[in-house]
Amino acid sequence: MFVFSVKPVFSILVATLSLLILFALLSPPSSSPFSQIPLSGKPPLLGEVDIWSVRRLVEWRPCNWWLQGHQTALPLETNGYIRVDCYGGLNQMRRDFCDGVGIARLLNATLVLPKFEVASYWNESSGFADVYDVDYFIEQMNGFVKVVKQLPPEIASKEPVHVDCSKRKGQFDYIESVLPSLLEHKYISITPAASQRRDRYPLYAKAALCQACYKALRLTRSLETKASQLLDAIPKPFMSLHLRFEPDMVAYSQCQYPGLSPTSMKAIEAAQIDRKPWTGELARIWRLRGKCPLTPNETALILKSLSISPTTNIYLAAGDGLMEIEGLTDVYTNIFTKSSLLSGEDFMNMHGNTKAALDYYVSINSDSYVATYFGNMDKMVSAMRAFKGLYKTLFLSRKGFAELTSKGLEGKELMQELWKLHRDDFVNGRGSALPECFCEFKL
């Protein structure tokens, strides 16, 4: 009689299954952001993979409560009228205006078109309606907040009572501090508090802010036409680089830069006024905190460490008076600017807001965007690119660069560490959107 034993067969099956599980655990997952990296876990060698080829773990997308914000009905009666007074460069004024829209909704106020500062410092004379399409803004804000072009006759003859919130910090409450003035005077102007925490807003007020900032603000037809012509003139594909190394920027940072040209040093000294640079140990600590703008030469080094090819077409989104630009153009030769692509007369007739609007438009439509700073424009551009589903966006780390160079790293060793640092930032979506309007989405 033939007897078949199950036990040996079962043992073989268990052993085979164990090996398969072990193999699966040791194999790199196909969805890993480092699937292009060798099994040793080390980053690829310089030049093998560029930063944009690394798979991301996180994206930022518009939050559902924003997209559904219009579902919260507006009250039938308004508490009064609010005008937002905006100061600074275009993107700072845009930020303040967006905050003001959220405040107007919070206080159940009707929004009046904002007042943009007329400032000789910014070479600026254009107002809100010279930059943005007013009718489109009002249409897009329907259901989020009430907006009027003109005040009722009984109020139009008055100047608004100004309520300055710009220097308030911490637990500042608009309902407690501003609503009483609105109810009393019926027409007020405000300058929003830049440091105010928006997470205290109810969702319908935050939704109004987000809608204003990322859906309702469209350039005027004439300005958008000019911006589109500029975009068309740039060879494709291209990277937009927001580089900040102007004399006033460096002077304001209070950082020291040995080795700059005499021309640059003279320009910085002229812009310093009473803001003298830090010296000694304070200068070292300040730089390690990431407070010092990257030079064009440092920027070129970081871009090389990210394996961004020297033949890349780069649109330079920068202000006037950029210093030490040869540090970048000696490495990256395909550099394009507004002044090189627009006719001389067109460029000469532009004011600060117009130039900033063109840089903004080109940057949100570029194939990739890299910023050497994290200012108002960079925050707006990165969020708008996330809104449009464009994720090749990166902020170069001033703090990381300072820490690595302070350790004496240089050459390929420095570049490899810079690669690791920025790879991790890109993979995890750090700094790529404004959290109050966008929600983290794990891939």
Protein Blocks (a to p, Z undefined) as FASTA:
>chain_A
ZZddfklmmmmmmmmmmmmmmmmmmpccfkbcklmpcfkopacdehkacfklpccfbdcd
ddfklmmmmmpccdfbdcbdcddddedjfklmmmmmmmmmmmmmmnopacddddddddfk
lopabdfklmpcfklmmmmmgojaccdfbdcfklmmpccddddfklgghjacfklmmmmm
mmmnopacddddfklcfklpcfklmmmmmmmmmmmmccdfklmmmmmmmmmmpccddddd
dddddfklmmmnopacehiafklmmmmmmmnmmaccdehjllmmmmmnopaccdfklmmm
mmmmnopafkbccdddddehiahklmmmmmmmcbcdfklmpcfklmmmpcfklmmmmmmm
mmmmmfbdcdfbdcfklmmmmmmmmmnopabbcdddfklmmmmmmnopacjllmmmmmmm
mmmmmmnopoiacfklpccddZZ
